[in-house]
Amino acid sequence: MTIRPATEADEAVLRGLWEEFEQEVPWELEDPETWAEEWQDTLDDIRTGGVFLAEDGEGALGAARIEAAERGRAHIQFVHVRPRARRQGVAKALLRECARHAHEQGARFVSLDVLASNEQARVVWTRLGFAEQAKLMATPLEAFEARLEDRDAGESRAVTHVQSDDELSVERAVAQFIPRLEAPEVRNTDSWIRVADPVFDRDREAHGRFARELSDRLGAVTIALGLEGEVVRFRIYERGRMVDEYLSVPTWYGELPKGDELALAANPTLVSRLTGASRDDVRRIARTAASPAELPAASELYEQIARLMGLEP
């Protein structure tokens, strides 16, 4: 195997490698690039960056392309090795040439783009020391427009439910939180007593603290159910201890360790035991997702979860 800088005379070979790459790793967020557009970028890199070809006696094995360093960073635009030459060190050899070229140009960092869905490539790049520095996010335009038109998109609503039929005891306990509360409303609804207050609507942490303290004082099960703009949350307390927490989009407020993300899924067994809801219905309705677009509208999901638990929204 030999590796050499590509020239303009290698257009046909480079095009074949690029078309193979496009078939293997399709980019679906925009209309496909034409070879004429790709060739212009490749020509720029042949002249100012680095384009390298790996070959053996049977022809081209693969290619890599890196842009000229800019403000201390060189960007790898393309790496592809044909199936017959994989797992033989060809990609590493091509990348060594890219690294050497970037070093000669004074680069301090090397970057690249990789699809989130391309797990195999992500593992390889991670092993080579690459770490996520930014995240490209996308959504279908039609779904985006629908979300922008959703009148409930910014709505915040929060209610605490106490598993009791002793309304007087609940009212006395709630009274102990004044003046922290503004205008508490206590109402008996079947086997639950519903407590609402404007403070809960705008302060989700105060909502959780109230539900926990109320559960502790009354020795009862309480549920803090909230609609927080585009997401839905509930927290269940038993004798003052939080026993389950659900957030429809676990990473909505920021990235989390995988264990913490999984912990924000509803516990069907516990929800069923404390509310009487069907475990299958809990799994079906109180789902989590990576984006609100993958779930029903937040206001609808809020209503569904309330009905699931036998609560009045």
BELTA-V167320 format. One record per residue. N is the residue number from 1. RES is the residue in one small letter. OMEGA is omega in radians with two decimals (* if undefined). BURIAL is I if it has 9 or more other C-alpha atoms within 8 Angstrom, else O. D_LAST is the distance of its C-alpha to the last C-alpha in Angstrom with 1 decimal. Layout:
# BELTA-V167320
((N RES OMEGA BURIAL D_LAST) (N RES OMEGA BURIAL D_LAST))
This chain:
# BELTA-V167320
((1 m 3.04 O 68.9) (2 t 3.07 O 69.4) (3 i -3.13 I 67.1) (4 r 3.04 O 68.2) (5 p 3.09 I 66.8) (6 a 3.09 I 66.0) (7 t 3.12 O 67.9) (8 e -3.13 O 67.4) (9 a -3.12 O 69.6) (10 d -3.04 O 66.9) (11 e -3.07 I 64.5) (12 a 3.14 O 64.7) (13 v -3.13 O 64.0) (14 l 3.11 I 61.1) (15 r 3.13 I 59.6) (16 g 3.12 O 59.8) (17 l 3.14 I 58.0) (18 w -3.13 I 55.3) (19 e 3.06 O 54.7) (20 e 3.14 O 54.4) (21 f -3.14 I 51.9) (22 e 3.11 I 49.8) (23 q -3.10 O 49.7) (24 e -3.06 O 48.6) (25 v -3.09 O 45.9) (26 p 3.11 O 44.5) (27 w -2.95 O 42.7) (28 e -3.04 O 40.0) (29 l 3.13 O 38.4) (30 e 3.11 O 41.3) (31 d -3.09 O 44.2) (32 p 3.06 O 46.9) (33 e 3.08 O 49.6) (34 t 3.10 O 53.1) (35 w 3.14 O 56.1) (36 a 3.11 O 57.7) (37 e 3.13 O 54.9) (38 e -3.11 I 54.9) (39 w 3.09 I 58.7) (40 q 3.10 O 58.7) (41 d 3.14 O 56.5) (42 t 3.09 I 58.7) (43 l 3.11 I 61.9) (44 d -3.10 I 60.5) (45 d 3.03 I 60.0) (46 i -3.07 I 63.4) (47 r -3.04 O 65.0) (48 t 3.13 O 62.9) (49 g 3.11 I 60.7) (50 g 3.05 I 61.4) (51 v -3.01 I 61.4) (52 f 3.14 I 62.8) (53 l 3.00 I 63.9) (54 a -3.07 I 64.5) (55 e 2.93 I 67.3) (56 d -3.08 I 69.5) (57 g -3.12 O 72.3) (58 e 3.12 O 70.0) (59 g -3.06 O 68.3) (60 a 3.07 I 65.1) (61 l -3.09 I 62.8) (62 g -3.14 I 60.1) (63 a 3.06 I 59.5) (64 a -3.13 I 57.5) (65 r 3.11 I 57.0) (66 i -3.12 I 56.2) (67 e 3.04 I 56.1) (68 a -3.13 I 58.3) (69 a 3.10 I 57.1) (70 e -3.10 O 55.3) (71 r 3.03 O 54.6) (72 g -3.12 I 55.3) (73 r 3.06 I 53.0) (74 a -3.03 I 54.2) (75 h 3.07 I 51.7) (76 i -3.08 I 52.3) (77 q -2.98 I 51.6) (78 f 2.98 O 52.8) (79 v 3.12 I 53.9) (80 h 3.07 I 54.8) (81 v -3.13 I 57.1) (82 r -3.07 I 58.2) (83 p -3.08 O 57.3) (84 r -3.07 O 60.9) (85 a -3.07 I 61.1) (86 r -3.12 I 57.8) (87 r 3.10 O 57.8) (88 q 3.10 O 61.3) (89 g -3.10 O 60.6) (90 v -3.12 I 60.8) (91 a 3.14 I 57.5) (92 k 3.12 O 58.4) (93 a 3.10 I 61.8) (94 l -3.12 I 60.4) (95 l 3.06 I 57.9) (96 r 3.09 O 60.8) (97 e 3.09 I 62.5) (98 c -3.13 I 59.3) (99 a 3.11 I 59.1) (100 r -3.14 O 62.8) (101 h 3.13 I 62.5) (102 a 3.13 I 59.6) (103 h 3.14 I 61.6) (104 e -3.13 O 64.6) (105 q 3.08 O 62.5) (106 g 3.13 O 61.2) (107 a 3.06 I 57.6) (108 r -3.13 O 55.7) (109 f 3.01 O 52.6) (110 v -3.13 I 52.1) (111 s 3.09 I 48.8) (112 l 3.05 O 47.6) (113 d 3.08 O 44.6) (114 v 3.13 O 43.2) (115 l 3.10 O 40.4) (116 a -3.11 O 37.4) (117 s -3.10 O 37.9) (118 n -3.04 I 41.5) (119 e -3.09 O 41.1) (120 q 3.13 O 44.9) (121 a -3.13 O 45.9) (122 r 3.11 I 43.3) (123 v -3.13 O 44.8) (124 v -3.10 O 48.3) (125 w 3.10 I 47.6) (126 t 3.11 I 45.9) (127 r 3.12 O 49.0) (128 l 3.02 O 51.1) (129 g 3.14 O 49.2) (130 f 3.12 O 46.8) (131 a -3.11 O 43.5) (132 e 3.13 O 40.4) (133 q 3.13 O 40.8) (134 a -3.14 O 38.4) (135 k 3.05 O 35.8) (136 l -3.14 O 35.9) (137 m -3.10 O 32.5) (138 a 3.07 O 32.3) (139 t 3.05 O 30.0) (140 p -3.08 O 31.0) (141 l -3.11 O 31.4) (142 e 3.12 O 29.5) (143 a 3.13 I 26.3) (144 f 3.14 I 26.9) (145 e 3.13 O 27.2) (146 a 3.13 O 24.1) (147 r 3.14 O 22.1) (148 l -3.14 O 23.9) (149 e -3.10 O 22.9) (150 d -3.09 O 19.1) (151 r -3.13 O 17.7) (152 d -2.99 I 14.6) (153 a -3.10 I 17.2) (154 g -3.06 O 17.2) (155 e 3.09 I 13.7) (156 s -3.12 I 12.4) (157 r -3.11 I 9.0) (158 a -3.12 I 8.6) (159 v 3.05 I 7.3) (160 t -3.13 I 9.6) (161 h -3.12 I 9.6) (162 v -3.12 I 13.1) (163 q -3.09 I 14.7) (164 s 2.99 I 16.8) (165 d -3.14 I 17.6) (166 d -3.05 O 19.8) (167 e -3.11 I 17.9) (168 l 3.13 O 21.2) (169 s 3.11 O 21.7) (170 v 3.13 I 18.3) (171 e 3.12 I 19.1) (172 r 3.13 O 22.5) (173 a 3.13 I 21.3) (174 v -3.13 I 18.9) (175 a -3.14 O 21.9) (176 q 3.14 O 23.9) (177 f 3.07 O 22.0) (178 i 0.32 O 23.0) (179 p 3.12 O 24.4) (180 r 3.09 O 22.5) (181 l -3.07 I 19.3) (182 e -3.10 I 19.5) (183 a -3.06 O 17.5) (184 p 3.08 I 15.3) (185 e -3.13 O 13.2) (186 v -3.09 I 13.1) (187 r 3.14 O 11.8) (188 n 3.12 I 12.7) (189 t -3.11 I 10.5) (190 d -3.08 O 13.1) (191 s 3.13 O 14.2) (192 w 3.00 I 11.6) (193 i -3.03 I 11.6) (194 r 3.12 I 8.8) (195 v 3.13 I 10.5) (196 a 3.10 I 9.9) (197 d -3.14 I 13.0) (198 p 3.13 I 14.4) (199 v -3.12 I 16.3) (200 f -3.07 I 13.5) (201 d -3.06 I 12.7) (202 r -3.10 O 16.3) (203 d -3.05 O 17.5) (204 r 3.12 I 16.0) (205 e 3.08 O 19.0) (206 a 3.11 I 18.5) (207 h 3.14 I 14.9) (208 g 3.13 I 16.5) (209 r 3.14 O 19.4) (210 f -3.13 O 17.5) (211 a 3.14 I 15.6) (212 r -3.11 I 19.0) (213 e 3.12 I 21.0) (214 l 3.10 I 18.8) (215 s -3.13 I 19.1) (216 d -3.09 I 22.8) (217 r -3.07 I 23.4) (218 l -3.07 I 21.9) (219 g -3.03 I 22.9) (220 a 3.00 I 19.5) (221 v 3.05 I 17.1) (222 t 3.09 I 14.2) (223 i 3.03 I 11.6) (224 a -3.09 I 11.0) (225 l -3.07 I 8.3) (226 g 2.96 I 9.2) (227 l -3.04 I 9.9) (228 e -3.12 I 13.6) (229 g -3.07 I 15.2) (230 e -3.10 I 16.4) (231 v 3.13 I 15.0) (232 v 3.13 I 12.1) (233 r 2.85 I 12.8) (234 f 3.05 I 12.1) (235 r -3.12 I 14.7) (236 i 3.14 I 15.5) (237 y 3.07 I 18.0) (238 e -3.08 I 20.4) (239 r 3.05 I 22.8) (240 g -3.12 I 22.3) (241 r 3.12 I 22.9) (242 m -3.08 I 20.7) (243 v 3.08 O 21.1) (244 d 3.06 I 19.1) (245 e -3.12 I 17.7) (246 y 3.00 I 16.5) (247 l -2.97 I 16.8) (248 s 3.02 I 16.7) (249 v -2.99 I 19.9) (250 p -3.09 I 21.7) (251 t -3.07 I 24.4) (252 w -3.09 O 22.3) (253 y 3.10 O 23.5) (254 g -3.14 O 27.0) (255 e -3.12 O 29.1) (256 l 2.94 I 28.9) (257 p -3.04 O 31.4) (258 k -3.14 O 30.7) (259 g 3.12 O 30.0) (260 d 3.12 O 27.2) (261 e -3.14 I 25.7) (262 l -3.12 O 25.8) (263 a -3.13 I 24.2) (264 l 2.99 I 21.0) (265 a 3.14 I 20.5) (266 a 3.07 I 18.3) (267 n -3.03 O 20.5) (268 p -3.10 I 20.1) (269 t -3.11 O 22.2) (270 l 3.12 O 20.5) (271 v 3.12 I 17.0) (272 s -3.11 I 18.4) (273 r -3.03 O 20.3) (274 l -3.08 O 17.6) (275 t -3.08 O 14.8) (276 g 3.13 O 17.0) (277 a 3.06 I 15.7) (278 s 3.12 O 18.7) (279 r 3.12 I 20.4) (280 d 3.12 O 21.3) (281 d 3.09 I 17.7) (282 v 3.13 I 16.8) (283 r -3.07 I 19.8) (284 r -3.02 O 19.1) (285 i -3.07 I 15.5) (286 a 3.14 I 15.2) (287 r 2.99 I 18.4) (288 t -3.13 I 19.9) (289 a 3.13 I 22.3) (290 a -3.09 O 24.8) (291 s 3.08 O 23.2) (292 p -3.12 I 20.0) (293 a -3.12 O 22.2) (294 e -3.09 O 22.4) (295 l 3.00 I 18.7) (296 p 3.06 O 16.4) (297 a -3.01 I 15.3) (298 a -3.13 I 12.9) (299 s 3.12 O 10.2) (300 e 3.12 O 10.8) (301 l 3.10 I 11.0) (302 y 3.13 I 7.7) (303 e -3.12 I 6.3) (304 q -3.11 I 9.3) (305 i 3.09 I 9.0) (306 a 3.13 I 5.8) (307 r 3.13 I 7.9) (308 l -3.08 I 10.9) (309 m -3.12 I 10.4) (310 g -3.12 O 9.5) (311 l 3.06 I 6.2) (312 e -3.10 O 3.8) (313 p * O 0.0))
